[in-house]
Amino acid sequence: MKNAALLLTGLFLAAAATASETQAPAKPDLAKGQALSTQVCAACHTADGSRGSPANPILQGQHPEYLAKQLAEFKEGKRANPIMSGMAAPLSPEDMKNVAAFYASKQPKPGFAKDKALVALGEKIYRGGIADRNIPACAGCHSPTGAGMPAQYPRLSGQHSDYTEAQLNAFRAGTRLNSAQMTAVAAKMNDREIKAVSDYIAGLR
């Protein structure tokens, strides 16, 4: 009888431990994310991550997993940017998830291409790559509509062309080092190709 009681107790404790381990993580708090956006991020990214300065990325509608990953990498020094490293330094993982979820909850506004002469080249690269230099199509990872894939590949459609161009140049120059895949792609592209695909992305929807 005693052994049976001990066995039942052990089974109960094991079941409780399993239930605890499989408990879903807490959902992001959008109100806390909005507060962080207002207090910390709004000066550069606007209060809701919309179309602010072309030098800064549009955050509206971006995948929350990707945003949280970038914030963590700014904090850890894996992605070098003195301003963002300073901003991310005091943020906890929970803060990052909250503010990322807040921006992701906003409906992104469409953008537009500026250089009509380069749009055709940009579309060709985005959709088909450049075969003779083994440059893959951007659509393969970021989707034909620029929607991207959560965590790994960001949403690109409507992004400021100036910002996209700056990031591709940073990958090519080796000053942005948090994506070996993008470093390899950008290394094979010339200035005109980078400008063309960046401008095409700005009007993608």
C-alpha positions in Angstrom: 0.0 0.0 0.0 2.8 2.3 1.0 4.6 1.6 -2.3 1.5 2.3 -4.3 1.1 5.6 -2.5 4.7 6.5 -3.3 4.2 5.5 -6.9 1.0 7.7 -7.2 2.8 10.6 -5.6 5.7 10.2 -8.1 3.4 10.1 -11.0 1.5 13.2 -9.8 4.8 15.1 -9.4 6.0 14.0 -12.8 2.7 15.1 -14.4 2.8 18.4 -12.7 6.4 19.0 -13.9 5.5 18.1 -17.5 2.5 20.4 -17.4 4.7 23.2 -16.1 7.3 22.6 -18.9 4.7 22.6 -21.6 2.9 25.7 -20.4 2.7 28.2 -23.2 4.9 31.3 -22.8 3.3 34.5 -21.8 1.8 36.5 -24.6 3.5 39.8 -25.4 2.0 42.9 -23.7 1.0 45.4 -26.5 0.3 48.2 -24.0 3.9 47.8 -22.6 5.2 47.7 -26.1 3.4 50.9 -27.0 4.8 52.6 -23.9 8.3 51.6 -24.9 7.7 52.8 -28.4 6.6 56.2 -27.1 9.3 56.6 -24.6 12.3 55.1 -26.4 11.8 54.5 -30.1 9.4 57.2 -31.4 12.1 59.8 -32.0 13.6 57.8 -34.8 10.9 55.3 -35.8 7.7 57.4 -35.1 5.2 56.3 -32.5 3.8 53.5 -34.5 6.8 52.6 -36.7 5.4 54.1 -39.8 7.0 56.0 -42.7 9.5 58.3 -40.8 13.0 59.3 -42.0 14.2 57.2 -45.0 17.5 56.6 -43.1 15.5 54.5 -40.5 13.6 51.3 -41.2 9.8 51.2 -41.3 8.8 48.8 -38.5 5.0 48.6 -39.1 4.0 45.0 -39.9 7.4 43.6 -39.5 7.6 40.0 -38.1 7.8 40.3 -34.3 10.3 37.4 -34.1 12.6 39.2 -36.5 12.4 42.5 -34.7 13.1 40.9 -31.3 16.1 39.0 -32.9 17.6 42.2 -34.2 17.2 44.0 -30.8 18.9 41.1 -29.1 21.7 41.2 -31.6 22.2 45.0 -31.2 22.4 44.4 -27.4 24.8 41.5 -27.8 27.0 43.4 -30.3 26.3 40.9 -33.1 24.9 43.8 -35.2 26.9 46.9 -34.9 25.1 50.3 -34.6 26.1 52.6 -31.8 22.7 54.2 -31.5 20.7 51.0 -31.5 23.2 49.2 -29.3 22.7 52.0 -26.7 18.9 51.8 -27.1 18.8 48.0 -26.8 21.2 47.8 -23.9 18.6 48.3 -21.1 15.9 46.2 -22.7 15.0 42.8 -21.3 14.0 39.9 -23.5 10.4 40.6 -22.4 10.7 44.3 -23.4 12.0 43.3 -26.8 9.1 40.9 -27.4 6.6 43.5 -26.2 7.8 46.3 -28.4 8.3 44.0 -31.4 4.7 42.7 -31.0 3.4 46.3 -30.8 5.1 47.3 -34.1 4.1 44.0 -35.8 0.4 44.7 -34.9 0.3 47.8 -37.0 -0.9 47.7 -40.6 2.0 48.7 -42.9 1.4 51.5 -45.4 2.4 51.0 -49.1 5.5 52.7 -50.5 6.6 53.6 -54.0 9.6 53.4 -56.2 11.4 56.6 -57.0 13.7 55.7 -59.9 11.5 54.5 -62.7 14.5 53.8 -64.9 15.8 51.2 -62.5 12.5 49.4 -61.6 12.7 46.9 -64.4 16.2 45.8 -63.4 15.2 45.7 -59.7 12.2 43.5 -60.5 14.4 41.2 -62.6 16.9 40.7 -59.7 14.2 40.4 -57.0 12.2 37.8 -58.9 15.0 35.9 -60.8 18.3 36.8 -59.3 21.4 37.1 -61.5 22.2 33.7 -62.8 25.7 34.3 -64.3 27.0 35.4 -60.8 25.0 32.9 -58.8 23.0 35.7 -57.1 19.7 34.1 -56.0 16.3 35.7 -56.4 15.3 37.8 -53.4 11.8 36.3 -53.7 13.1 32.9 -52.7 13.6 34.0 -49.1 11.5 37.2 -48.8 8.5 35.9 -50.9 7.3 37.3 -54.2 5.3 39.9 -52.4 8.1 40.9 -50.0 6.2 39.4 -47.0 9.3 37.5 -45.8 9.3 34.7 -43.3 9.1 35.1 -39.5 12.3 35.2 -37.5 14.7 34.6 -40.3 13.7 36.7 -43.3 12.2 40.1 -42.7 9.3 41.7 -44.5 10.7 44.0 -47.2 7.7 45.3 -49.2 7.3 49.1 -48.9 10.6 49.6 -47.0 12.4 52.8 -47.6 14.8 52.4 -50.6 17.5 54.4 -48.8 17.4 52.1 -45.8 17.5 48.9 -47.9 20.3 50.3 -50.0 22.3 51.2 -46.9 21.8 47.7 -45.4 22.9 46.0 -48.6 26.0 48.2 -48.8 26.7 47.4 -45.1 26.5 43.7 -45.8 28.7 44.1 -48.9 31.3 46.1 -47.0 31.3 43.7 -44.0 30.1 46.3 -41.5 26.9 44.4 -40.9 27.8 40.9 -39.9 24.6 39.3 -38.5 23.6 37.4 -41.7 26.2 35.3 -43.5 23.7 34.6 -46.3 23.1 38.3 -47.0 26.8 39.1 -46.8 27.4 36.5 -49.5 24.6 37.9 -51.8 25.5 41.5 -51.4 29.2 40.8 -52.1 28.4 39.9 -55.7 26.2 43.0 -56.4 27.4 46.3 -57.9 26.1 49.7 -56.9 23.5 50.0 -59.7 22.1 46.5 -58.9 21.8 47.3 -55.2 20.1 50.6 -55.9 17.7 49.0 -58.4 16.5 46.2 -56.2 16.2 48.6 -53.2 14.0 50.9 -55.2 11.9 48.0 -56.5 11.3 46.8 -53.0 10.1 50.2 -51.9 7.1 49.9 -54.3 6.6 46.2 -53.8 3.2 45.2 -52.4 
